[in-house]
Amino acid sequence: MRKFIKSNQLLKKVNKVIPLASQTFSKSYLQYIKGVAPLFITYGKGCRVWDVDGNEYIDFINGLLPVVLGYQYKAVDEAIKKQLKKGIIFSLASPLEYELARLLVKHIPCAEMVRFGKNGSDVTTGAIRLARAVTGRNHIAIGGYHGWHDWYIGSTARNLGVPKSTQKMTHKFIYNDIKSLEVILKKYKVAAVIMEPMNYVEPERGFLQKVKNLTHKHGALLIFDEIITGFRYNLGGAQKLFGVIPDLAAFGKAMANGLPVSALVGKKKYMEKINDIFYSFTFGGEALSLAAAIATIKEMEKKNVISYIWKEGKYLQDNVSRLLAKNGLDNIIKVQGKPCWQVFIIKPTEKYSDLEIKSYIQQELLQAGFLWYGQHNMSFSHKRSDINKLLEAYNRIFKRLRILLDSGRLKERLMGEPITNIFKVR
């Protein structure tokens, strides 16, 4: 049985100097069954990681999706080392900014001009400020998760510290419900509709085009938040996959295989307005991340990475669905989303919450050597043999889960307190 002694000891120390003991909610102890899960990673190679206790895992989280090629991927690491010998950040712009911008313009349909950031929130917020500047309006319609800044997070349950006046300017609409968006657009003068073009729910036929038409009809800009879908669904993002082109878009995560860089891209007539707003930060042109992004995109072009993660992801998704049906769990658990990014949707039963069921699956997968928090975040380093090992583990776990649900003994098999919900963002 795997032990997590050092993880739990370190958690106590870290909590004294770092609130939450992590920089990210989704990487914190809140997402893991209490006391019987790894909390700190020291090393990664390929699709595997090792925790502070020396336990090895096949990783299906991949840094919350940025690691699309794999840990210590040679072509990317070599680009970083090469740039490191030249410098990390300079007193003027780097030619790498132009090189990466040209690659983005090449692949992303709406990208005529580009500005960089360090994380997703930088560029979604930049897009919102730009849309407000272009339209002269303040209200925003949102559909999905768009980062931690006030304009968005004020609309969620985690709105502590956000002024009420800011909260009142952001309005949620329901994905695949065009009428819910129309109500907002008729009631408020909206600067922008920002949305994830897809998360784990498929867009209904014509929905994205209807959103675009309605948004423009009401004088607003359409922004696609492609932080997740970009360089995972397609090299050109979901907009290329679905053929609906927004005015502006935000990209990040998989763009640099783990290094911190994001991009605000869009049509020239809007992007030129950035000259008049304040969108500027010291590390926007940091060279190691730019070099990593260039190397990542070129490697994805050369190795057909997108096709690979879709193919292997589909194999995994189809077989998990088969195992769920085989064990009579398909009415409780479904694996939704595109093959490159799959999410477990778990329904509560009469006796057990969705988090209790999820905690049991996670607990057993951790013991079997898989880092998992309810998603399959595919990478180019996942081999068929890794996926088959995961399927073997699912087969054992689903059989036991079915028995525990039927016998009413699930809670007694949990070795720690269940996972805590942060807040529902999708």
Summary of the structure (lengths in Angstrom):
residues: 426
radius of gyration: 21.9
end to end distance: 34.8
largest distance: 66.7
contacts: 1453
relative contact order: 0.16
helix: 46%
strand: 15%
